[in-house]
Amino acid sequence: MRTMRLVTAGVVVILLAGLFVLAMNPVWRDDARLQAFYERVVAYPLPPNTRDIFPMDRDVVFGKNLVGGGGSYCDYRVRLTLQTALTPQEIRRHYDHAAIAGAEAKAEISLYFREQDPAGGRRVILEAYDSHDWDWDWRCY
């Protein structure tokens, strides 16, 4: 009788572990995609006279429909805050041709500019974004 209970408990534990792995596999896959996307964005060369002013405070986000809208999409966003001596046109020109691979397609780049500060510099927020249809990650459903 005791052996039967141990076997039953073992089967239950194995089934639960299998369900856990099945549910978490898409999560682990998308977390790895986000990490790789982040590394590609950070590795892309900055424009001349530009630096990443908050490398310890970069914004890296994964979630459902980060830019709004309906549907089940998995979105990836990396945000960097830069300080530059260049004009907005020069920064745009640098990133217009950026070939940063996203999680599934080419990343979309958005730039947001602050007014020039008294020292002649300007802060720029760079957002790299990518998205794909839901692929079993429960965080995007």
VOPAGU-2260 file (C-alpha; in pm, 1 decimal, decimal comma):
REM VOPAGU-2260
SITE   aa  ch    i         X         Y         Z
SITE  MET   A    0       0,0       0,0       0,0
SITE  ARG   A    1     279,2     240,1      91,8
SITE  THR   A    2     460,4     159,0    -233,1
SITE  MET   A    3     146,7     242,4    -432,0
SITE  ARG   A    4     121,3     585,0    -265,5
SITE  LEU   A    5     486,8     656,5    -337,2
SITE  VAL   A    6     444,2     559,3    -703,0
SITE  THR   A    7     131,8     776,3    -730,6
SITE  ALA   A    8     308,8    1070,5    -566,6
SITE  GLY   A    9     605,1    1022,7    -801,9
SITE  VAL   A   10     379,1    1020,5   -1107,6
SITE  VAL   A   11     201,7    1336,6    -987,1
SITE  VAL   A   12     535,5    1513,1    -930,3
SITE  ILE   A   13     659,8    1410,9   -1276,7
SITE  LEU   A   14     336,1    1530,2   -1440,4
SITE  LEU   A   15     350,9    1863,1   -1257,4
SITE  ALA   A   16     715,9    1909,2   -1352,8
SITE  GLY   A   17     628,8    1829,6   -1714,8
SITE  LEU   A   18     345,8    2083,5   -1714,5
SITE  PHE   A   19     575,6    2343,7   -1559,6
SITE  VAL   A   20     840,6    2291,3   -1827,3
SITE  LEU   A   21     575,2    2298,2   -2099,4
SITE  ALA   A   22     431,4    2628,0   -1972,0
SITE  MET   A   23     768,5    2790,3   -1906,7
SITE  ASN   A   24     945,9    2692,7   -2228,8
SITE  PRO   A   25     793,3    2984,7   -2428,8
SITE  VAL   A   26     876,3    3222,3   -2142,6
SITE  TRP   A   27    1240,4    3112,3   -2136,8
SITE  ARG   A   28    1257,7    3138,6   -2517,7
SITE  ASP   A   29    1118,7    3495,5   -2518,2
SITE  ASP   A   30    1344,7    3598,5   -2229,6
SITE  ALA   A   31    1643,9    3474,8   -2433,2
SITE  ARG   A   32    1515,3    3667,9   -2738,2
SITE  LEU   A   33    1484,9    3984,7   -2527,6
SITE  GLN   A   34    1837,0    3941,8   -2391,2
SITE  ALA   A   35    1980,0    3891,4   -2741,4
SITE  PHE   A   36    1783,5    4193,2   -2870,6
SITE  TYR   A   37    1915,4    4407,0   -2584,4
SITE  GLU   A   38    2273,5    4300,2   -2658,4
SITE  ARG   A   39    2234,9    4388,3   -3029,6
SITE  VAL   A   40    2094,2    4734,4   -2948,5
SITE  VAL   A   41    2371,6    4812,6   -2699,9
SITE  ALA   A   42    2639,8    4679,9   -2937,7
SITE  TYR   A   43    2527,8    4908,7   -3221,8
SITE  PRO   A   44    2785,4    5190,1   -3250,8
SITE  LEU   A   45    2682,1    5525,6   -3110,9
SITE  PRO   A   46    2708,4    5833,8   -3333,0
SITE  PRO   A   47    3021,7    6049,0   -3294,6
SITE  ASN   A   48    3026,1    6284,8   -2995,0
SITE  THR   A   49    2754,5    6079,0   -2826,1
SITE  ARG   A   50    2759,7    5871,9   -2509,5
SITE  ASP   A   51    2521,8    5654,4   -2312,8
SITE  ILE   A   52    2472,3    5861,6   -1997,7
SITE  PHE   A   53    2283,9    5607,2   -1787,2
SITE  PRO   A   54    2423,0    5263,0   -1880,3
SITE  MET   A   55    2316,8    5126,8   -1541,3
SITE  ASP   A   56    1958,8    5246,0   -1590,1
SITE  ARG   A   57    1863,2    5116,5   -1933,3
SITE  ASP   A   58    1498,7    5026,4   -1980,5
SITE  VAL   A   59    1444,0    4675,0   -2116,7
SITE  VAL   A   60    1080,8    4562,9   -2138,6
SITE  PHE   A   61     892,0    4260,8   -2265,8
SITE  GLY   A   62     515,8    4245,3   -2263,8
SITE  LYS   A   63     184,7    4242,3   -2440,7
SITE  ASN   A   64      94,2    4529,7   -2672,1
SITE  LEU   A   65     345,0    4780,0   -2530,9
SITE  VAL   A   66     242,9    5043,1   -2784,8
SITE  GLY   A   67    -129,9    4982,9   -2741,5
SITE  GLY   A   68    -382,7    4818,3   -2966,6
SITE  GLY   A   69    -555,0    4486,7   -2945,6
SITE  GLY   A   70    -451,1    4134,9   -3019,7
SITE  SER   A   71    -203,8    3894,7   -2874,6
SITE  TYR   A   72     143,3    4021,6   -2956,8
SITE  CYS   A   73     474,0    3983,5   -2779,0
SITE  ASP   A   74     660,6    4315,0   -2778,1
SITE  TYR   A   75    1025,3    4386,6   -2702,3
SITE  ARG   A   76    1155,1    4736,3   -2620,6
SITE  VAL   A   77    1499,2    4863,1   -2527,6
SITE  ARG   A   78    1538,3    5227,2   -2425,6
SITE  LEU   A   79    1870,1    5411,4   -2391,0
SITE  THR   A   80    1931,8    5769,5   -2278,2
SITE  LEU   A   81    2208,8    5935,6   -2476,0
SITE  GLN   A   82    2391,1    6266,4   -2447,3
SITE  THR   A   83    2511,5    6415,1   -2775,1
SITE  ALA   A   84    2664,1    6725,2   -2928,8
SITE  LEU   A   85    2502,4    6641,9   -3264,2
SITE  THR   A   86    2187,6    6792,8   -3411,1
SITE  PRO   A   87    1864,3    6592,3   -3425,2
SITE  GLN   A   88    1910,0    6560,0   -3803,0
SITE  GLU   A   89    2255,5    6407,4   -3760,4
SITE  ILE   A   90    2128,9    6160,8   -3500,4
SITE  ARG   A   91    1833,4    6065,4   -3723,0
SITE  ARG   A   92    2065,0    6015,9   -4019,6
SITE  HIS   A   93    2283,2    5783,9   -3810,7
SITE  TYR   A   94    1988,9    5568,7   -3698,1
SITE  ASP   A   95    1790,5    5579,2   -4024,9
SITE  HIS   A   96    2019,4    5312,2   -4163,9
SITE  ALA   A   97    2056,7    5112,0   -3844,0
SITE  ALA   A   98    2027,3    4743,8   -3923,8
SITE  ILE   A   99    1956,7    4614,8   -3574,4
SITE  ALA   A  100    1787,4    4278,1   -3584,4
SITE  GLY   A  101    1486,5    4255,9   -3355,9
SITE  ALA   A  102    1355,5    3943,5   -3191,9
SITE  GLU   A  103    1184,4    3835,4   -3515,6
SITE  ALA   A  104    1232,6    4117,8   -3770,0
SITE  LYS   A  105    1432,8    4438,1   -3812,7
SITE  ALA   A  106    1397,6    4661,6   -3506,7
SITE  GLU   A  107    1201,7    4983,9   -3532,6
SITE  ILE   A  108    1397,2    5280,1   -3397,0
SITE  SER   A  109    1231,2    5584,9   -3239,9
SITE  LEU   A  110    1418,6    5893,7   -3122,8
SITE  TYR   A  111    1295,9    6155,4   -2875,2
SITE  PHE   A  112    1492,2    6479,6   -2834,0
SITE  ARG   A  113    1522,4    6723,6   -2546,5
SITE  GLU   A  114    1614,2    7087,7   -2591,1
SITE  GLN   A  115    1984,0    7169,7   -2604,7
SITE  ASP   A  116    2130,8    7236,8   -2260,4
SITE  PRO   A  117    2348,6    7542,2   -2178,6
SITE  ALA   A  118    2667,3    7336,1   -2220,2
SITE  GLY   A  119    2573,8    7259,8   -2582,7
SITE  GLY   A  120    2466,3    6900,8   -2532,5
SITE  ARG   A  121    2130,7    6739,2   -2592,7
SITE  ARG   A  122    1963,9    6434,9   -2441,7
SITE  VAL   A  123    1819,4    6180,4   -2679,3
SITE  ILE   A  124    1599,7    5885,9   -2586,2
SITE  LEU   A  125    1651,0    5595,6   -2825,5
SITE  GLU   A  126    1386,1    5324,4   -2831,6
SITE  ALA   A  127    1438,1    5003,3   -3025,0
SITE  TYR   A  128    1120,3    4802,4   -3065,8
SITE  ASP   A  129    1014,1    4470,4   -3215,4
SITE  SER   A  130     701,4    4257,4   -3199,9
SITE  HIS   A  131     567,9    3921,0   -3312,1
SITE  ASP   A  132     244,0    3726,7   -3294,5
SITE  TRP   A  133     167,3    3529,7   -2982,2
SITE  ASP   A  134     357,3    3202,4   -2972,9
SITE  TRP   A  135     238,4    3039,0   -2652,1
SITE  ASP   A  136     405,6    3275,4   -2406,4
SITE  TRP   A  137     129,1    3326,6   -2148,4
SITE  ARG   A  138     251,6    3682,4   -2078,4
SITE  CYS   A  139     135,0    3789,0   -2426,4
SITE  TYR   A  140    -201,3    3619,7   -2437,8
